[in-house]
């Protein structure tokens, strides 16, 4: 994605969340629902050769009964401006902006092997305590890790991996 498109997506996302006001989460849910309903037609809606009137018809059918919603207004405005291709990025930026407003930070936890829910919850709680913010946790597996995990939330990094422990041991031994 071009830098100017990222900037536009950020502006649209922030404007959408601002327009939703106190109902920002509900607005995001509404936008996600509309996006899911439009999923089969996304390629068609993003095609610049398709007339705008045809695209608006598809949008109206997908949002039947919700034409007065903010999500519909945003989608229609994007179609009019030929920027519908930005919808995914706008949703991501709007979610990020809403999270920041609510004091939520993204936390990524990478494990060597799949963790159970209790392990993930304990690690998320520790990250929340360190950062002072609530965590929105995403978990992934890294085949390069031998054992353990690494977790990042903002500028906080917790390295509990075997690779990290060996690197710290090497540094400590070099100091001797």
Secondary structure, 3 states (H helix, E strand, C coil): CCHHHHHHHHHHHHHHHHHHHHHHHHHHHHHHHHHHHHHHHHHHHHCCCCCHHHHHHHHHHHCCCCCCCHHHHHHHHHHHCCCHHHHHHHHHHHHHHHHHHCCEEEEEEEECCCCCHHHHHHHHHHHHHHHCCEEEEEEEECCCCCCCEEEEECCEEEECCHHHHHHHHHHHHHHC
